[in-house]
């Protein structure tokens, strides 16, 4: 992983050509191994958007969002209860 070694990617520097292809291959490999986009962004010192764009350009199948969704189970149950109450 020569490209992702700390200090080699200058923040804000354009990464093009062979360097970009090599970085993309490394990011895709780590992402497929389970690393999150946020973890890759932190590791490389680049933004979440940059990592997301590189993965997308490389054709990587992005995982669905993890963690709790807004409102969660309690909110859904509450709206179901309201629906049954109004039907009575």
TAZI-V256923 format. One record per residue. N is the residue number from 1. SS is DSSP state (a for helix, b for strand, c for the rest). NEAR is the number of other C-alpha atoms within 12 Angstrom. Layout:
n = <N;N>
ss = <SS;SS>
near = <NEAR;NEAR>
//
This chain:
n = <1;2;3;4;5;6;7;8;9;10;11;12;13;14;15;16;17;18;19;20;21;22;23;24;25;26;27;28;29;30;31;32;33;34;35;36;37;38;39;40;41;42;43;44;45;46;47;48;49;50;51;52;53;54;55;56;57;58;59;60;61;62;63;64;65;66;67;68;69;70;71;72;73;74;75;76;77;78;79;80;81;82;83;84;85;86;87;88>
ss = <c;c;c;c;c;c;c;c;c;c;c;c;c;c;c;c;a;a;a;a;a;a;a;a;a;a;a;a;a;a;a;a;c;c;c;c;a;a;a;a;a;a;a;a;c;c;c;a;a;a;a;a;a;a;a;a;a;c;c;c;c;c;c;c;c;c;c;c;c;c;c;a;a;a;a;a;a;a;a;a;a;a;a;a;a;a;a;c>
near = <16;16;23;26;15;17;14;19;23;15;17;12;14;12;22;13;10;11;19;26;18;20;32;33;26;27;39;31;22;25;28;20;14;15;20;25;35;23;19;33;27;20;24;30;25;30;19;19;17;27;35;27;21;31;31;20;20;22;16;23;15;22;17;10;11;11;8;10;12;11;12;12;12;13;13;14;13;14;15;14;14;13;12;11;10;9;8;7>
//
